[in-house]
Amino acid sequence: MFKKLHFIIFTLTTLFIFTACEKKTPTNTQPQAVEVGYISLKEQSIALQQELSGRVKAKFVSEIRPQISGIIKEQLFTEGSKVKQGDILYKIDSTSYQASYNQAKASLESAKAQIESSKLKVQRYEELLKFDGISKQELDDAKASYLQAIANVEEKKAALESAKIDLERTNIKAPISGYIGVSTITLGSLVSSNQTEALTTIRDTDSVFVDLSQSQAQLLTLRKLLTKDNVIQGSSDVSLILSDNTTYEHKGTLQLQEVFVDESTASVTLRATFPNEKNILLPGMFVKAVIDSAIDTKAFLVPQQAVSRDEKANPVITIIQNDNSVKKQIITIERAVGNKWLVTNGISSEDKIIIEGLNKITAKSKVNPIDVTTKYIDIKKD
């Protein structure tokens, strides 16, 4: 009996001690602050770029055709080489044209001799008329013959000039400098002045055109952007991306924009000019061009890892409030610029945007903010 009583007293004493200890130990219900990294952004001017496809065209193209008929005697160029303006490319048999020139020259000399004879006759008739040796009609006829002889000389001069031009045209010359293509005829071929097929083609590619296609949707988007107060027209500089994904070493200049939409392609043509001294850009080559079509003077570039989506798929950022609580904020994304989002609405330069530790916080979290702006944003010193 005594042992049972002793056991009950021991048990009650133990329970009392444990209860007292629990009452003395306070329960900490305050959540601990979560350490997060945030960035602060500033407004900046951002070029809004468009990537357009296009083709290279020679700035000057000349199709070589004969201006007279005849037999090709010589070809004086190497196909694929560079020729200069005025170089002789082909020679046409000039025998008949030389004969025509000589004949025209002789006819001119004969006409000049006729002038002198007619002039002397008029002078004699004027003296004879004083003594009534001839009638006035005869003098008038002599003067008319003299004037006709003068006109005949002018006609012969024109014929000689025409024969000279035809003789010179037996040498077919390069009208422009550039690279000459394949010859479509061989020696001994008969050519004519009215043929449609070109003998060869010269292309001047020291500088080239690149004709770009801008869809009507891209055009309308750009014009809508330019109506905003903070968006201005971009520069005329154009960068070129070649088919091997390398960037062409020289920048081009945007020259013009077509004033109508092509019905077959629903696009507008833009033309840019590029220097091409090394002849890297060949006519017909497919390329891509990057144009700074507009500039947003009050833009924010937000690193993509700082942007998440809410239950409605709206893009949101998480900002830190003054009491170190957090808040989701919906933003408007215009486009991607590299690995950042161009944000046009829903952000200010005072916002502290969480970029590190987003997966560790909830809507009710308190945070311990650490500024990591320099880790993600290049800060340019004024």
Secondary structure, 3 states (H helix, E strand, C coil): CHHHHHHHHHHHHHHHHHHHHHHHCCCCCCCCCEEEEEECCCCEEEEEEEEEEEEEEEEEEEEECCCCCEEEEEECCCCCCEECCCCEEEEECCHHHHHHHHHHHHHHHHHHHHHHHHHHHHHHHHHHHHCCCCCHHHHHHHHHHHHHHHHHHHHHHHHHHHHHHHHHCCEEECCCCEEECCCCCCCCCEECCCCCCCCEEEEEEEEEEEEEEEEHHHHHHHHHHCCCCCEEECCCEEEEECCCCCECCCCEEEEEECCCCECCCCEEEEEEEEECCCCCCCCCCEEEEEEEEEEEEEEEEEEHHHCEECCCCCEEEEEECCCCEEEEEECEEEEEECCEEEEEECCCCCCCEEEECHHHCCCCCEEEEEECHHHHCCCCCC
